[in-house]
Amino acid sequence: MYDQQINRGNPGCIVFLIDQSASMNEPFAGTHRTKATALAGAVNQLIRNLVIQCQRGEEIRDYLELGIIGYGSAAEPAFGGRLSSQQLVPISAVADYPARMATESMPGNPDLRIDRPVWVDPVARGATRMTAAIDLAGSFLVNWANAHQSSFPPIVLNFSDGQATDGDPRPIANQLRNIVTDDGSLLMFNINLSSAAGVPIEYPSSPAGLPNPYAAGLFDMPSELTPFMHIAAQEMGLTVAPGARGFVYNADPSRLSEFLDVGTRVPLTEH
């Protein structure tokens, strides 16, 4: 299980659930950036990396389909620009249609500037409609799985800084994880973004030691890391016990980057 190679005949699917509630306008773990800005930047960087991974010569091969759902004032598709109303987009179209290009200075060399594609912009308004976002993802991922039974199962990455305001998300998350392909059940991973610098809790295998009922509730939602992801986490120097779940609590910027790397490690073909 969880070893199906991802290729054009059996593409993979990754969906990002992005908290866009008002509290995302708070500083991220003691930095000067808001959580919304840091998260949008990290997701855009990951999408750029995924595009590069799917590039062979001049061609972007459709090894993956991507989706972004933002949840704040509403739960809705959150790609910007031409892709704004679409739930799932082949990665070749993602590469062709960013919402805009942004000019950035290179780290360590402010005189060198480069244009980078942007697919999602920072948003911070409204409540935290996490349950509705998970439900929306399920409404189209069940159809995707039924149409791609030979594929690696879908991956859903949920990023939030607070508690859902539209009911307990755990029952609907459990339903989401029941979506299956022949290679296994849908994988859902969960990261809690911190407003203050603190000690992150990474990839626990049990709720023991979690600091409060809210953290324990978040632990109930994610899947266990696959063997492939487990190895990847260990290679990154992370301590992951058997049964470790794709869950990080009280994450800072470095843990956000690690989470994105671990949670999207899949057996991608070279052909």
Sequence and secondary structure as in RCSB ss.txt:
>XXXX:A:sequence
MYDQQINRGNPGCIVFLIDQSASMNEPFAGTHRTKATALAGAVNQLIRNLVIQCQRGEEIRDYLELGIIGYGSAA
EPAFGGRLSSQQLVPISAVADYPARMATESMPGNPDLRIDRPVWVDPVARGATRMTAAIDLAGSFLVNWANAHQS
SFPPIVLNFSDGQATDGDPRPIANQLRNIVTDDGSLLMFNINLSSAAGVPIEYPSSPAGLPNPYAAGLFDMPSEL
TPFMHIAAQEMGLTVAPGARGFVYNADPSRLSEFLDVGTRVPLTEH
>XXXX:A:secstr
     B SSS EEEEEEEE SGGGGSBSTTSSSBHHHHHHHHHHHHHHHHHHHTEETTEE  SEEEEEEEESSSE
EE   GGGTT S EEHHHHHH  SEEEEEEETTEEEEEEEEEES      S   HHHHHHHHHHHHHHHHHH TT
S   EEEEEESS  SSS SHHHHHHHHT EETTEE EEEEEEE SS    EES SSSTT SSHHHHHHHTSS B 
 HHHHHHHHHTT    TT BSEEEEE HHHHHHHHHHHT   B   
